[in-house]
Amino acid sequence: MGWIDRARWDAKEYRSNCIELRRLKELRMLPASSERAVVKGGKISKPVEVAVEQSESVAREAYLQRSVDAVQYAMEQVLKKPQGELTIKLFDMIYYNRSHTLYGAAQVLHLTERTAKRYNRYFLKMIAERLGYIESIKFSEKMALF
């Protein structure tokens, strides 16, 4: 899977990642006594299983936090651009609400398909850059994308 596919996945999963991250943080805030007696399927978990589940949830929380932060970073970077509002609307329609394809969103926003692709690619590059999927884009390349 290439960087663009990985970044697209992070953008597409942003909404569910935010919900899951919030849920994991709420679970972490539970009192310690309730963590020890985890009941699943009518059985109380063994201490080792509980420890493994907690370490897995910590790793999952770290991954989710990085992914959510990367998408929010991309939004911040895009909003600094002259057509940033359009790019955010494009993101909302394609990835957040999943209500349109790239072509359909371009039509609704009165953009050419080529321009929509360019804005989308820039947004995905910001995500990929933040998550380390690709090296940092040079300033001149950033300007050429917009």
PyMOL commands that set and color helices and strands:
alter all, ss='L'
color gray80, all
select helices_A, chain A and resi 3-12+14-28+32-36+47-79+84-96+102-108+113-131+139-145
alter helices_A, ss='H'
color red, helices_A
select strands_A, chain A and resi 39-40+43-44
alter strands_A, ss='S'
color yellow, strands_A
deselect
rebuild
show_as cartoon
